[in-house]
Amino acid sequence: MPKLPVSVLVVVHTARDEVLLLERASRPGFWQSVTGSLDRPDEPPAEAARRELREETGIDAQAAPLGAQLRRWNLAYTFEIYAQWRHRFAPGTTHNTEHVFSLELAQRVPVVLAPHEHVASLWLPLREAAAKCFSWSNRDAIGMLRQGAQ
């Protein structure tokens, strides 16, 4: 089944402005926040965000520490899919729409990586995290964390 051209980006951060980044297993040196495509056309983006968060980090947004809440931003990016990745999608699909979410935690929590997806994780201050991300949409979302965009 072809991958759906609708995805989620979940920026996990602490109240002290530390952002969780994950290093991709398939692309060493490429760091990002939690991301992933919807599994099925009728999967709501919020459900996909919770699922991806749990799969990629072991963090359960519904059981997160008191006060932590998965927030859907009023923001979605549309971008061109890199040519080398288009084979994953239905023929003729050239663009993806990415819905942005965030999860603020009181403090860092242990992360359990999905080894087939990520090989390392780290917590960085906002600016350092944004600079380390390979994705422009991820950099922009991190930059907006304290600007009230969400």
Stockholm file with secondary structure:
# STOCKHOLM 1.0

chainA/1-150         MPKLPVSVLVVVHTARDEVLLLERASRPGFWQSVTGSLDRPDEPPAEAARRELREETGIDAQAAPLGAQLRRWNLAYTFEIYAQWRHRFAPGTTHNTEHVFSLELAQRVPVVLAPHEHVASLWLPLREAAAKCFSWSNRDAIGMLRQGAQ
#=GR chainA/1-150 SS CCBCSEEEEEEEEETTSEEEEEEESSSTTCEESEEEECSSTTCCHHHHHHHHHHHHHCCCGGGSSTTCCEEEEEEEEEEECCGGGGGGBCTTCCEEEEEEEEEEESSCCCCCCCTTTEEEEEEEEHHHHHHHBSCHHHHHHHHHGGGTCC
#=GC SS_cons         CCBCSEEEEEEEEETTSEEEEEEESSSTTCEESEEEECSSTTCCHHHHHHHHHHHHHCCCGGGSSTTCCEEEEEEEEEEECCGGGGGGBCTTCCEEEEEEEEEEESSCCCCCCCTTTEEEEEEEEHHHHHHHBSCHHHHHHHHHGGGTCC
//
